[in-house]
Amino acid sequence: MNIKPLADRVLIKPAEAEEKTVGGIIIPDTAKEKPLKGEVIAVGNGTKDEEMVVKAGDNVLYGKYAGTELELDGKKYLIMRQSDLLAII
């Protein structure tokens, strides 16, 4: 993949949603909660006011509504500002 986020943005591959069953009933994808963790794939250079703390390969937690979803080569990613990240795990 050849994407380089700009400024203080990071590209994240969300963790897969866990398959849940309730009493033999499989819950459809639309009813599943989005995962709130993922792996950093690429980072920008930062800004003069904000140094980049995360690096590619870090596993991070982010807010439920953080970022913008995009799809590349059939895979789903999120792009968001570093300030939208909650923690490195």
ZIWO-V830380 format. One record per pair of residues at least 12 apart in sequence whose C-alpha atoms are under 6 Angstrom apart, sorted by the first residue. I is the first residue (numbers start at 1). J is the second residue. D is the distance in Angstrom with one decimal. If there is no record, write none. Layout:
((I J D) (I J D))
This chain:
((5 43 5.7) (5 44 4.6) (6 44 4.8) (7 44 5.1) (7 45 5.5) (7 46 4.6) (7 47 5.5) (8 44 5.5) (8 46 4.3) (8 81 5.6) (8 82 5.7) (9 44 5.5) (9 80 5.3) (9 81 4.2) (9 82 5.6) (10 42 5.9) (10 43 4.5) (10 79 5.6) (10 80 5.6) (11 40 5.9) (11 41 5.5) (11 42 5.2) (11 78 5.8) (11 79 4.6) (12 39 5.5) (12 40 4.5) (12 41 5.5) (12 77 5.6) (12 78 5.1) (13 38 5.4) (13 39 5.3) (13 77 4.8) (14 38 4.1) (15 37 5.9) (15 38 4.8) (17 35 5.6) (36 61 5.7) (36 62 5.6) (37 60 5.5) (37 61 4.4) (38 59 5.6) (38 60 5.6) (39 58 5.7) (39 59 4.5) (40 56 5.0) (40 57 5.3) (40 58 5.4) (41 56 5.0) (42 56 5.2) (59 88 5.8) (59 89 5.4) (60 87 5.6) (60 88 4.4) (60 89 5.5) (61 86 5.4) (61 87 5.2) (62 85 4.5) (62 86 5.1) (67 79 5.3) (67 80 4.2))
